[in-house]
């Protein structure tokens, strides 16, 4: 089986579960570390000719992370493309199982069972917090409706205030975000790399949680530790 992955979190899942199956991945596929495969460009601008030259049996994509014209070009070249859709945690587990089955993985890997058990056994949050969750600045963009990251946070007791916005990733002026007066501002390190020196200064007087984007937005092996990692970052912001 020869697989090209255009989704960083699915790259990690396949690499962990079907060693040797991956022959290509995007420049953004950073896990597992040391992954030695052909790099095929970005998630939004993959080099389709390079992918075709790898003669893959399957290309794995996602309806949000990848562009339909690129996927159509691959199909036109005779390449089979599997497109995932992941908007919440239960759907992530269903789609992960589908991807691994398509990659020829026999049986469910242990990490997938452990991750699903972790999420299914979460205790009810003792309190709930409100949040705004920027994912970009210049312009400011935040989590809106119907997102995987929003569902992750909701299951951890965090209700982000733009969850009912018509757009999935709305652009909202900074003054409006500040005026929301959330309990916490959650600043992930991807897709925009918010840091202690780049992000919190925009929200004076508001607690800011710097969180791992991989644990907030990736659906793969990182799901098993995501509640612990994210919970620790949230507690640090509101001691």
C-alpha positions in Angstrom: 0.0 0.0 0.0 1.3 3.4 -1.0 -0.3 6.4 0.7 0.1 10.1 0.5 -1.4 12.2 3.3 -2.4 15.8 2.8 -3.6 16.2 6.4 -1.0 16.5 9.2 -3.0 14.8 11.9 -3.9 11.9 9.6 -0.2 11.6 8.6 0.6 11.0 12.2 -2.2 8.5 12.6 -1.2 6.5 9.5 2.6 6.6 10.3 1.8 5.2 13.8 -0.5 2.5 12.5 0.8 1.4 9.2 4.6 1.8 9.2 6.0 2.0 5.7 2.7 2.8 4.0 3.3 6.6 3.7 5.3 7.7 0.7 4.4 11.3 0.7 3.1 14.0 3.1 2.8 17.8 3.2 5.5 20.2 4.4 3.3 20.8 7.5 3.3 17.1 8.5 5.6 17.4 11.5 4.7 14.3 13.4 6.0 11.8 14.0 9.4 13.5 14.2 11.9 12.2 11.7 9.2 11.1 9.2 11.2 10.3 6.0 8.9 10.7 3.1 8.6 12.8 0.0 7.3 16.3 0.8 4.5 17.4 -1.6 3.9 21.0 -0.7 1.4 22.6 1.6 -2.1 21.5 2.5 -3.6 24.4 0.4 -1.1 24.2 -2.5 0.1 20.6 -2.9 2.2 19.8 -5.9 -0.2 17.4 -7.6 2.3 16.4 -10.3 4.7 15.3 -7.6 1.9 13.3 -5.9 1.0 11.6 -9.1 4.6 10.7 -9.7 4.7 8.8 -6.4 2.0 6.4 -7.9 0.0 6.3 -4.7 -2.8 3.7 -4.1 -4.6 6.3 -2.0 -4.4 10.0 -1.1 -5.9 11.1 2.2 -7.5 14.5 2.4 -9.9 16.6 4.4 -12.8 18.8 3.2 -11.6 21.7 5.3 -7.8 21.5 5.1 -7.6 20.8 1.4 -9.0 22.5 -1.8 -11.4 20.7 -4.0 -9.6 21.8 -7.3 -6.4 20.0 -6.1 -8.4 16.9 -5.2 -10.2 17.0 -8.6 -6.9 17.2 -10.4 -5.7 14.1 -8.6 -8.8 12.2 -9.4 -8.5 13.2 -13.1 -5.0 11.7 -13.0 -6.5 8.4 -11.9 -5.6 8.7 -8.2 -8.0 7.5 -5.6 -8.7 10.2 -3.0 -10.4 9.6 0.4 -11.8 12.8 1.8 -12.6 13.1 5.5 -15.0 15.4 7.3 -14.4 16.0 11.0 -16.5 18.4 12.9 -16.6 16.9 16.4 -14.8 14.3 18.6 -17.0 11.3 17.9 -16.8 11.9 14.1 -13.0 12.1 14.5 -12.9 8.5 15.8 -15.3 7.3 13.1 -13.2 8.9 10.3 -9.9 7.7 11.8 -11.2 4.2 11.7 -12.3 4.6 8.1 -8.9 6.0 7.1 -6.9 3.3 8.8 -9.1 0.6 7.3 -8.6 2.1 3.8 -4.8 2.0 4.4 -5.0 -1.7 5.1 -4.5 -1.6 8.9 -5.7 -4.8 10.4 -7.7 -4.2 13.5 -7.9 -1.1 15.6 -4.5 0.2 16.9 -4.1 0.5 20.6 -3.7 4.3 20.5 -7.1 4.7 18.9 -8.8 2.7 21.6 -6.9 4.6 24.3 -7.9 7.9 22.8 -11.6 7.0 22.5 -11.6 5.6 26.1 -10.0 8.9 27.3 -12.8 11.0 25.8 -15.7 8.7 26.6 -14.7 8.6 30.3 -14.2 12.3 30.8 -15.9 13.5 34.0 -18.4 16.3 33.8 -16.6 19.7 34.0 -17.0 21.1 37.5 -17.5 24.6 36.0 -17.9 26.1 32.6 -15.9 28.9 31.2 -16.6 31.3 28.3 -13.9 32.0 25.8 -12.9 33.6 22.6 -10.5 31.5 20.5 -8.4 33.5 18.0 -6.7 31.4 15.3 -5.2 34.3 13.3 -4.4 37.9 13.6 -4.0 40.7 11.0 -6.9 40.2 10.5 -8.3 38.7 13.7 -10.1 35.4 13.0 -11.7 33.1 15.7 -13.4 29.8 16.0 -17.1 30.1 14.9 -19.7 27.5 14.4 -19.4 23.8 13.8 -15.7 23.2 14.4 -13.7 20.2 15.7 -11.7 22.5 18.0 -14.9 24.0 19.4 -16.3 20.6 20.2 -13.0 19.7 21.9 -13.3 22.7 24.1 -17.0 22.2 24.9 -16.3 18.7 26.2 -13.7 20.3 28.5 -16.1 22.8 29.9 -15.3 25.8 27.7 -18.0 27.5 25.7 -16.5 29.8 23.0 -18.6 32.8 22.4 -18.8 32.7 18.6 -20.1 29.2 18.5 -23.4 30.4 16.9 -21.8 32.7 14.4 -22.9 32.1 10.8 -19.3 31.6 9.7 -17.0 28.8 10.8 -14.0 31.1 11.1 -15.3 34.6 11.3 -13.2 37.8 11.1 -14.1 39.9 14.1 -12.5 43.2 15.0 -10.3 43.1 18.1 -12.4 45.7 19.9 -15.5 43.4 19.6 -13.5 40.4 20.9 -12.4 42.4 23.9 -15.9 43.6 24.5 -17.1 40.0 24.8 -15.4 39.9 28.2 -14.7 36.1 28.1 -13.5 34.2 31.1 -10.4 33.3 29.1 -8.8 34.0 25.8 -7.5 30.8 24.2 -4.4 31.3 22.0 -3.2 28.2 20.1 0.2 28.0 18.5 -1.3 27.0 15.1 -2.3 27.9 12.5 -1.1 31.3 13.8 1.8 30.8 16.2 0.6 32.8 19.3 3.2 33.1 22.0 3.6 34.8 25.3 5.0 37.9 23.5 2.5 37.8 20.5 -1.1 37.6 21.4 -1.8 38.2 25.1 -0.9 41.9 24.9 -4.0 42.4 22.7 -6.3 41.4 25.5 -5.2 43.5 28.5 -6.9 42.5 31.8 -8.2 39.1 30.4 -6.7 35.7 31.3 -5.0 34.2 28.3 -4.3 30.4 27.9 -1.5 29.6 25.5 -2.3 26.1 24.2 -0.9 23.5 21.9 -2.6 23.7 18.5 -1.8 20.1 17.9 -3.8 19.0 20.9 -6.7 21.4 20.1 -7.1 20.9 16.4 -5.5 17.6 15.4 -7.4 14.3 15.3 -4.9 11.5 15.7 -2.8 10.0 18.4 -2.6 13.4 20.2 -6.3 12.9 21.1 -5.3 10.5 23.9 -3.4 13.3 25.8 -5.4 16.3 24.6 -7.7 16.6 27.7 -4.7 16.5 30.1 -2.6 18.9 28.1 -5.3 21.4 27.3 -6.7 21.2 30.9 -3.3 22.0 32.3 -3.0 25.1 30.0 -6.4 26.3 31.0 -5.8 25.9 34.7 -2.5 27.8 34.3 -4.3 30.8 32.8 -6.9 30.9 35.7 -5.0 29.8 38.8 
